[in-house]
Amino acid sequence: MTGRLASLLASGTASAARKALDGVYAHTPPGVIKFNDVVIASGEGCWLTTVDGRRLLDMASGIGAVSTGHCHPAVVAAVQAQAARVVHAQQNVVGAHTAMVDLFDALSGVLPPSLDQYFLANSGAEAVDNAVKIAKAVTGRPNVIAFEGGFHGRTLGAMALTSSKTIYRQGFGPTLAGVHIAPYPYCLHCKAQAATCHAGYPTVTGERRNAEISCCGGPLESLEWMLATQSAPSDTAAIILEPILGEGGFVAPPPGFLAGLRQLCDKHGILLIADEVQTGAGRTGLWWGHQHWLPAPSTPSSSASAPANCGGPDLLVFAKGIASGYPLAGVATRRELVPADRMPPGTLGGTYGGNAVACAAAAATIDVINSERLTDNSRERGQQLREGLAKLAAELPPGLIADVRGRGLMVGVEFGGVTDGGSGAPRFMMPKKGIASAITKACAARDMLLLTAGARESVRFLPPLTISAAEVDKALGLFGEAVREVVAKH
């Protein structure tokens, strides 16, 4: 470490760390939120170590980016080796570099086979912007439909598609024109089938709950109505959604919704964009979140007509966990959707997209996820986590935990309650505002990092895919202590 602030940390004391933080914060705009006032010195696996010696169990993993854990040896070795060869060979100036060649080969083995064209970018938001650009250019249509609770990024384009919280758009309007927001099937808060949708909460797994209920059809009907009243199909280029809401609360769709959405897009010639920034790279127990509900796409089509039904999405956006925390993102799409007459050379690009070190990290990450069977670990540890949370819910005051949900190691807990209100019909009750945030702070005081999710009182568990059974048990114990402490105070 060098520099005035870094020199303060040499003593390894909490007071020195506080002074260093104050120095950093003095230069940080207030719009950059800081959830935990710590200075990190190192990380390994599911653990972070602060400069003053605290070991933090990381159940946030850089908001899902550190998929293979902190400093996985294989990823570290790949990065070190690449940094000694070439750091950056800009993707528009040269045809490729060896790390990109390796990455494209790795991507072809894990992406749906119909999506055989890859554009690399720096961040999920940048990739979302480019996916929308592609959809508009290919279809010649101006509008895009997104869903309530979705989070797609903070750039001016992606921000317009985001509705998980008002804070992300507050004060930045007017937003991108032509964006329409449709209702998302949030079954816990569904007014149409309260008795059916709410009766099983909280549940051990989202899979079991979704097997027991069927969607009332309201969200798809609302989408059809939107196409009839707000954005004509002939004006609608694409529909974009996260297969599972991320920042919006880790809400999975009911059975049939994504298949119905695919059929609706095919009916009207609308492209379907899957934002897999948070749900991808093994996070949900499969390589891509949409694979839980949509059939495997066919091999690439030779037809030049677009869009043809390929089973899965027409465009897939990836980032976060694909490179174990290194800044790499991308858009995968079908060959026939990017013809030269619609997307001529120069329409896509970016200085740091496809950075050689980031590509090496991503190729190594894909290899680790596959060779260490981390999708299997995600399913198994996710099941363990949800079962433990459901057990905790049964031990707490009735209705305090309204839902335990998710897929793989993308697990959400929503606080509130389901009561009959004296009428015999289940009714969702809103909890005291701030309880989720208070619980994450109580977890931090116990040396565990956890995040809230969305505008409702929810928390999200998003650990590295390498987490062990013992570490899940430890997280459950710390979370239970934190919840009981906060409940006692409230």
Secondary structure as a PSIPRED ss2 file (coil, helix, strand):
# PSIPRED VFORMAT (PSIPRED V4.0)

   1 M C   1.000  0.000  0.000
   2 T C   1.000  0.000  0.000
   3 G C   1.000  0.000  0.000
   4 R H   0.000  1.000  0.000
   5 L H   0.000  1.000  0.000
   6 A H   0.000  1.000  0.000
   7 S H   0.000  1.000  0.000
   8 L H   0.000  1.000  0.000
   9 L H   0.000  1.000  0.000
  10 A H   0.000  1.000  0.000
  11 S H   0.000  1.000  0.000
  12 G C   1.000  0.000  0.000
  13 T C   1.000  0.000  0.000
  14 A H   0.000  1.000  0.000
  15 S H   0.000  1.000  0.000
  16 A H   0.000  1.000  0.000
  17 A H   0.000  1.000  0.000
  18 R H   0.000  1.000  0.000
  19 K H   0.000  1.000  0.000
  20 A H   0.000  1.000  0.000
  21 L H   0.000  1.000  0.000
  22 D H   0.000  1.000  0.000
  23 G H   0.000  1.000  0.000
  24 V H   0.000  1.000  0.000
  25 Y H   0.000  1.000  0.000
  26 A C   1.000  0.000  0.000
  27 H C   1.000  0.000  0.000
  28 T C   1.000  0.000  0.000
  29 P C   1.000  0.000  0.000
  30 P C   1.000  0.000  0.000
  31 G C   1.000  0.000  0.000
  32 V C   1.000  0.000  0.000
  33 I C   1.000  0.000  0.000
  34 K C   1.000  0.000  0.000
  35 F C   1.000  0.000  0.000
  36 N C   1.000  0.000  0.000
  37 D C   1.000  0.000  0.000
  38 V C   1.000  0.000  0.000
  39 V C   1.000  0.000  0.000
  40 I E   0.000  0.000  1.000
  41 A E   0.000  0.000  1.000
  42 S E   0.000  0.000  1.000
  43 G E   0.000  0.000  1.000
  44 E E   0.000  0.000  1.000
  45 G E   0.000  0.000  1.000
  46 C C   1.000  0.000  0.000
  47 W E   0.000  0.000  1.000
  48 L E   0.000  0.000  1.000
  49 T E   0.000  0.000  1.000
  50 T E   0.000  0.000  1.000
  51 V C   1.000  0.000  0.000
  52 D C   1.000  0.000  0.000
  53 G C   1.000  0.000  0.000
  54 R C   1.000  0.000  0.000
  55 R E   0.000  0.000  1.000
  56 L E   0.000  0.000  1.000
  57 L E   0.000  0.000  1.000
  58 D E   0.000  0.000  1.000
  59 M C   1.000  0.000  0.000
  60 A C   1.000  0.000  0.000
  61 S H   0.000  1.000  0.000
  62 G H   0.000  1.000  0.000
  63 I H   0.000  1.000  0.000
  64 G H   0.000  1.000  0.000
  65 A C   1.000  0.000  0.000
  66 V C   1.000  0.000  0.000
  67 S C   1.000  0.000  0.000
  68 T C   1.000  0.000  0.000
  69 G C   1.000  0.000  0.000
  70 H E   0.000  0.000  1.000
  71 C C   1.000  0.000  0.000
  72 H C   1.000  0.000  0.000
  73 P H   0.000  1.000  0.000
  74 A H   0.000  1.000  0.000
  75 V H   0.000  1.000  0.000
  76 V H   0.000  1.000  0.000
  77 A H   0.000  1.000  0.000
  78 A H   0.000  1.000  0.000
  79 V H   0.000  1.000  0.000
  80 Q H   0.000  1.000  0.000
  81 A H   0.000  1.000  0.000
  82 Q H   0.000  1.000  0.000
  83 A H   0.000  1.000  0.000
  84 A H   0.000  1.000  0.000
  85 R H   0.000  1.000  0.000
  86 V C   1.000  0.000  0.000
  87 V C   1.000  0.000  0.000
  88 H C   1.000  0.000  0.000
  89 A C   1.000  0.000  0.000
  90 Q C   1.000  0.000  0.000
  91 Q C   1.000  0.000  0.000
  92 N C   1.000  0.000  0.000
  93 V C   1.000  0.000  0.000
  94 V C   1.000  0.000  0.000
  95 G C   1.000  0.000  0.000
  96 A C   1.000  0.000  0.000
  97 H C   1.000  0.000  0.000
  98 T H   0.000  1.000  0.000
  99 A H   0.000  1.000  0.000
 100 M H   0.000  1.000  0.000
 101 V H   0.000  1.000  0.000
 102 D H   0.000  1.000  0.000
 103 L H   0.000  1.000  0.000
 104 F H   0.000  1.000  0.000
 105 D H   0.000  1.000  0.000
 106 A H   0.000  1.000  0.000
 107 L H   0.000  1.000  0.000
 108 S H   0.000  1.000  0.000
 109 G H   0.000  1.000  0.000
 110 V H   0.000  1.000  0.000
 111 L C   1.000  0.000  0.000
 112 P C   1.000  0.000  0.000
 113 P C   1.000  0.000  0.000
 114 S C   1.000  0.000  0.000
 115 L C   1.000  0.000  0.000
 116 D C   1.000  0.000  0.000
 117 Q E   0.000  0.000  1.000
 118 Y E   0.000  0.000  1.000
 119 F E   0.000  0.000  1.000
 120 L E   0.000  0.000  1.000
 121 A E   0.000  0.000  1.000
 122 N C   1.000  0.000  0.000
 123 S C   1.000  0.000  0.000
 124 G H   0.000  1.000  0.000
 125 A H   0.000  1.000  0.000
 126 E H   0.000  1.000  0.000
 127 A H   0.000  1.000  0.000
 128 V H   0.000  1.000  0.000
 129 D H   0.000  1.000  0.000
 130 N H   0.000  1.000  0.000
 131 A H   0.000  1.000  0.000
 132 V H   0.000  1.000  0.000
 133 K H   0.000  1.000  0.000
 134 I H   0.000  1.000  0.000
 135 A H   0.000  1.000  0.000
 136 K H   0.000  1.000  0.000
 137 A H   0.000  1.000  0.000
 138 V H   0.000  1.000  0.000
 139 T H   0.000  1.000  0.000
 140 G C   1.000  0.000  0.000
 141 R C   1.000  0.000  0.000
 142 P C   1.000  0.000  0.000
 143 N E   0.000  0.000  1.000
 144 V E   0.000  0.000  1.000
 145 I E   0.000  0.000  1.000
 146 A E   0.000  0.000  1.000
 147 F E   0.000  0.000  1.000
 148 E C   1.000  0.000  0.000
 149 G C   1.000  0.000  0.000
 150 G C   1.000  0.000  0.000
 151 F C   1.000  0.000  0.000
 152 H C   1.000  0.000  0.000
 153 G C   1.000  0.000  0.000
 154 R C   1.000  0.000  0.000
 155 T C   1.000  0.000  0.000
 156 L H   0.000  1.000  0.000
 157 G H   0.000  1.000  0.000
 158 A H   0.000  1.000  0.000
 159 M H   0.000  1.000  0.000
 160 A H   0.000  1.000  0.000
 161 L H   0.000  1.000  0.000
 162 T C   1.000  0.000  0.000
 163 S C   1.000  0.000  0.000
 164 S C   1.000  0.000  0.000
 165 K C   1.000  0.000  0.000
 166 T H   0.000  1.000  0.000
 167 I H   0.000  1.000  0.000
 168 Y H   0.000  1.000  0.000
 169 R C   1.000  0.000  0.000
 170 Q C   1.000  0.000  0.000
 171 G C   1.000  0.000  0.000
 172 F C   1.000  0.000  0.000
 173 G C   1.000  0.000  0.000
 174 P C   1.000  0.000  0.000
 175 T C   1.000  0.000  0.000
 176 L C   1.000  0.000  0.000
 177 A C   1.000  0.000  0.000
 178 G C   1.000  0.000  0.000
 179 V E   0.000  0.000  1.000
 180 H E   0.000  0.000  1.000
 181 I E   0.000  0.000  1.000
 182 A E   0.000  0.000  1.000
 183 P C   1.000  0.000  0.000
 184 Y C   1.000  0.000  0.000
 185 P C   1.000  0.000  0.000
 186 Y C   1.000  0.000  0.000
 187 C H   0.000  1.000  0.000
 188 L H   0.000  1.000  0.000
 189 H H   0.000  1.000  0.000
 190 C C   1.000  0.000  0.000
 191 K C   1.000  0.000  0.000
 192 A C   1.000  0.000  0.000
 193 Q C   1.000  0.000  0.000
 194 A H   0.000  1.000  0.000
 195 A H   0.000  1.000  0.000
 196 T H   0.000  1.000  0.000
 197 C H   0.000  1.000  0.000
 198 H H   0.000  1.000  0.000
 199 A C   1.000  0.000  0.000
 200 G C   1.000  0.000  0.000
 201 Y C   1.000  0.000  0.000
 202 P C   1.000  0.000  0.000
 203 T C   1.000  0.000  0.000
 204 V C   1.000  0.000  0.000
 205 T C   1.000  0.000  0.000
 206 G H   0.000  1.000  0.000
 207 E H   0.000  1.000  0.000
 208 R H   0.000  1.000  0.000
 209 R H   0.000  1.000  0.000
 210 N H   0.000  1.000  0.000
 211 A H   0.000  1.000  0.000
 212 E H   0.000  1.000  0.000
 213 I C   1.000  0.000  0.000
 214 S C   1.000  0.000  0.000
 215 C C   1.000  0.000  0.000
 216 C C   1.000  0.000  0.000
 217 G C   1.000  0.000  0.000
 218 G H   0.000  1.000  0.000
 219 P H   0.000  1.000  0.000
 220 L H   0.000  1.000  0.000
 221 E H   0.000  1.000  0.000
 222 S H   0.000  1.000  0.000
 223 L H   0.000  1.000  0.000
 224 E H   0.000  1.000  0.000
 225 W H   0.000  1.000  0.000
 226 M H   0.000  1.000  0.000
 227 L H   0.000  1.000  0.000
 228 A H   0.000  1.000  0.000
 229 T H   0.000  1.000  0.000
 230 Q C   1.000  0.000  0.000
 231 S C   1.000  0.000  0.000
 232 A C   1.000  0.000  0.000
 233 P H   0.000  1.000  0.000
 234 S H   0.000  1.000  0.000
 235 D H   0.000  1.000  0.000
 236 T E   0.000  0.000  1.000
 237 A E   0.000  0.000  1.000
 238 A E   0.000  0.000  1.000
 239 I E   0.000  0.000  1.000
 240 I E   0.000  0.000  1.000
 241 L E   0.000  0.000  1.000
 242 E C   1.000  0.000  0.000
 243 P C   1.000  0.000  0.000
 244 I C   1.000  0.000  0.000
 245 L C   1.000  0.000  0.000
 246 G C   1.000  0.000  0.000
 247 E C   1.000  0.000  0.000
 248 G C   1.000  0.000  0.000
 249 G C   1.000  0.000  0.000
 250 F C   1.000  0.000  0.000
 251 V C   1.000  0.000  0.000
 252 A C   1.000  0.000  0.000
 253 P C   1.000  0.000  0.000
 254 P C   1.000  0.000  0.000
 255 P C   1.000  0.000  0.000
 256 G C   1.000  0.000  0.000
 257 F H   0.000  1.000  0.000
 258 L H   0.000  1.000  0.000
 259 A H   0.000  1.000  0.000
 260 G H   0.000  1.000  0.000
 261 L H   0.000  1.000  0.000
 262 R H   0.000  1.000  0.000
 263 Q H   0.000  1.000  0.000
 264 L H   0.000  1.000  0.000
 265 C H   0.000  1.000  0.000
 266 D H   0.000  1.000  0.000
 267 K H   0.000  1.000  0.000
 268 H H   0.000  1.000  0.000
 269 G C   1.000  0.000  0.000
 270 I C   1.000  0.000  0.000
 271 L E   0.000  0.000  1.000
 272 L E   0.000  0.000  1.000
 273 I E   0.000  0.000  1.000
 274 A E   0.000  0.000  1.000
 275 D E   0.000  0.000  1.000
 276 E C   1.000  0.000  0.000
 277 V C   1.000  0.000  0.000
 278 Q C   1.000  0.000  0.000
 279 T C   1.000  0.000  0.000
 280 G C   1.000  0.000  0.000
 281 A C   1.000  0.000  0.000
 282 G C   1.000  0.000  0.000
 283 R C   1.000  0.000  0.000
 284 T C   1.000  0.000  0.000
 285 G C   1.000  0.000  0.000
 286 L C   1.000  0.000  0.000
 287 W C   1.000  0.000  0.000
 288 W C   1.000  0.000  0.000
 289 G H   0.000  1.000  0.000
 290 H H   0.000  1.000  0.000
 291 Q H   0.000  1.000  0.000
 292 H H   0.000  1.000  0.000
 293 W C   1.000  0.000  0.000
 294 L C   1.000  0.000  0.000
 295 P C   1.000  0.000  0.000
 296 A C   1.000  0.000  0.000
 297 P C   1.000  0.000  0.000
 298 S C   1.000  0.000  0.000
 299 T C   1.000  0.000  0.000
 300 P C   1.000  0.000  0.000
 301 S C   1.000  0.000  0.000
 302 S C   1.000  0.000  0.000
 303 S C   1.000  0.000  0.000
 304 A C   1.000  0.000  0.000
 305 S C   1.000  0.000  0.000
 306 A C   1.000  0.000  0.000
 307 P C   1.000  0.000  0.000
 308 A C   1.000  0.000  0.000
 309 N C   1.000  0.000  0.000
 310 C C   1.000  0.000  0.000
 311 G C   1.000  0.000  0.000
 312 G C   1.000  0.000  0.000
 313 P C   1.000  0.000  0.000
 314 D C   1.000  0.000  0.000
 315 L E   0.000  0.000  1.000
 316 L E   0.000  0.000  1.000
 317 V E   0.000  0.000  1.000
 318 F E   0.000  0.000  1.000
 319 A C   1.000  0.000  0.000
 320 K H   0.000  1.000  0.000
 321 G H   0.000  1.000  0.000
 322 I H   0.000  1.000  0.000
 323 A H   0.000  1.000  0.000
 324 S C   1.000  0.000  0.000
 325 G C   1.000  0.000  0.000
 326 Y C   1.000  0.000  0.000
 327 P C   1.000  0.000  0.000
 328 L C   1.000  0.000  0.000
 329 A E   0.000  0.000  1.000
 330 G E   0.000  0.000  1.000
 331 V E   0.000  0.000  1.000
 332 A E   0.000  0.000  1.000
 333 T E   0.000  0.000  1.000
 334 R C   1.000  0.000  0.000
 335 R H   0.000  1.000  0.000
 336 E H   0.000  1.000  0.000
 337 L H   0.000  1.000  0.000
 338 V C   1.000  0.000  0.000
 339 P C   1.000  0.000  0.000
 340 A C   1.000  0.000  0.000
 341 D C   1.000  0.000  0.000
 342 R C   1.000  0.000  0.000
 343 M C   1.000  0.000  0.000
 344 P C   1.000  0.000  0.000
 345 P C   1.000  0.000  0.000
 346 G C   1.000  0.000  0.000
 347 T C   1.000  0.000  0.000
 348 L C   1.000  0.000  0.000
 349 G C   1.000  0.000  0.000
 350 G C   1.000  0.000  0.000
 351 T C   1.000  0.000  0.000
 352 Y C   1.000  0.000  0.000
 353 G C   1.000  0.000  0.000
 354 G C   1.000  0.000  0.000
 355 N C   1.000  0.000  0.000
 356 A H   0.000  1.000  0.000
 357 V H   0.000  1.000  0.000
 358 A H   0.000  1.000  0.000
 359 C H   0.000  1.000  0.000
 360 A H   0.000  1.000  0.000
 361 A H   0.000  1.000  0.000
 362 A H   0.000  1.000  0.000
 363 A H   0.000  1.000  0.000
 364 A H   0.000  1.000  0.000
 365 T H   0.000  1.000  0.000
 366 I H   0.000  1.000  0.000
 367 D H   0.000  1.000  0.000
 368 V H   0.000  1.000  0.000
 369 I H   0.000  1.000  0.000
 370 N H   0.000  1.000  0.000
 371 S H   0.000  1.000  0.000
 372 E C   1.000  0.000  0.000
 373 R C   1.000  0.000  0.000
 374 L H   0.000  1.000  0.000
 375 T H   0.000  1.000  0.000
 376 D H   0.000  1.000  0.000
 377 N H   0.000  1.000  0.000
 378 S H   0.000  1.000  0.000
 379 R H   0.000  1.000  0.000
 380 E H   0.000  1.000  0.000
 381 R H   0.000  1.000  0.000
 382 G H   0.000  1.000  0.000
 383 Q H   0.000  1.000  0.000
 384 Q H   0.000  1.000  0.000
 385 L H   0.000  1.000  0.000
 386 R H   0.000  1.000  0.000
 387 E H   0.000  1.000  0.000
 388 G H   0.000  1.000  0.000
 389 L H   0.000  1.000  0.000
 390 A H   0.000  1.000  0.000
 391 K H   0.000  1.000  0.000
 392 L H   0.000  1.000  0.000
 393 A H   0.000  1.000  0.000
 394 A H   0.000  1.000  0.000
 395 E H   0.000  1.000  0.000
 396 L C   1.000  0.000  0.000
 397 P C   1.000  0.000  0.000
 398 P C   1.000  0.000  0.000
 399 G C   1.000  0.000  0.000
 400 L C   1.000  0.000  0.000
 401 I E   0.000  0.000  1.000
 402 A E   0.000  0.000  1.000
 403 D E   0.000  0.000  1.000
 404 V E   0.000  0.000  1.000
 405 R E   0.000  0.000  1.000
 406 G E   0.000  0.000  1.000
 407 R E   0.000  0.000  1.000
 408 G C   1.000  0.000  0.000
 409 L C   1.000  0.000  0.000
 410 M E   0.000  0.000  1.000
 411 V E   0.000  0.000  1.000
 412 G E   0.000  0.000  1.000
 413 V E   0.000  0.000  1.000
 414 E E   0.000  0.000  1.000
 415 F E   0.000  0.000  1.000
 416 G C   1.000  0.000  0.000
 417 G C   1.000  0.000  0.000
 418 V E   0.000  0.000  1.000
 419 T E   0.000  0.000  1.000
 420 D C   1.000  0.000  0.000
 421 G C   1.000  0.000  0.000
 422 G C   1.000  0.000  0.000
 423 S C   1.000  0.000  0.000
 424 G C   1.000  0.000  0.000
 425 A C   1.000  0.000  0.000
 426 P C   1.000  0.000  0.000
 427 R E   0.000  0.000  1.000
 428 F E   0.000  0.000  1.000
 429 M C   1.000  0.000  0.000
 430 M C   1.000  0.000  0.000
 431 P C   1.000  0.000  0.000
 432 K C   1.000  0.000  0.000
 433 K C   1.000  0.000  0.000
 434 G C   1.000  0.000  0.000
 435 I H   0.000  1.000  0.000
 436 A H   0.000  1.000  0.000
 437 S H   0.000  1.000  0.000
 438 A H   0.000  1.000  0.000
 439 I H   0.000  1.000  0.000
 440 T H   0.000  1.000  0.000
 441 K H   0.000  1.000  0.000
 442 A H   0.000  1.000  0.000
 443 C H   0.000  1.000  0.000
 444 A H   0.000  1.000  0.000
 445 A H   0.000  1.000  0.000
 446 R C   1.000  0.000  0.000
 447 D C   1.000  0.000  0.000
 448 M E   0.000  0.000  1.000
 449 L E   0.000  0.000  1.000
 450 L C   1.000  0.000  0.000
 451 L E   0.000  0.000  1.000
 452 T E   0.000  0.000  1.000
 453 A C   1.000  0.000  0.000
 454 G C   1.000  0.000  0.000
 455 A C   1.000  0.000  0.000
 456 R C   1.000  0.000  0.000
 457 E C   1.000  0.000  0.000
 458 S E   0.000  0.000  1.000
 459 V E   0.000  0.000  1.000
 460 R E   0.000  0.000  1.000
 461 F E   0.000  0.000  1.000
 462 L C   1.000  0.000  0.000
 463 P C   1.000  0.000  0.000
 464 P C   1.000  0.000  0.000
 465 L C   1.000  0.000  0.000
 466 T C   1.000  0.000  0.000
 467 I C   1.000  0.000  0.000
 468 S C   1.000  0.000  0.000
 469 A H   0.000  1.000  0.000
 470 A H   0.000  1.000  0.000
 471 E H   0.000  1.000  0.000
 472 V H   0.000  1.000  0.000
 473 D H   0.000  1.000  0.000
 474 K H   0.000  1.000  0.000
 475 A H   0.000  1.000  0.000
 476 L H   0.000  1.000  0.000
 477 G H   0.000  1.000  0.000
 478 L H   0.000  1.000  0.000
 479 F H   0.000  1.000  0.000
 480 G H   0.000  1.000  0.000
 481 E H   0.000  1.000  0.000
 482 A H   0.000  1.000  0.000
 483 V H   0.000  1.000  0.000
 484 R H   0.000  1.000  0.000
 485 E H   0.000  1.000  0.000
 486 V H   0.000  1.000  0.000
 487 V H   0.000  1.000  0.000
 488 A H   0.000  1.000  0.000
 489 K H   0.000  1.000  0.000
 490 H C   1.000  0.000  0.000
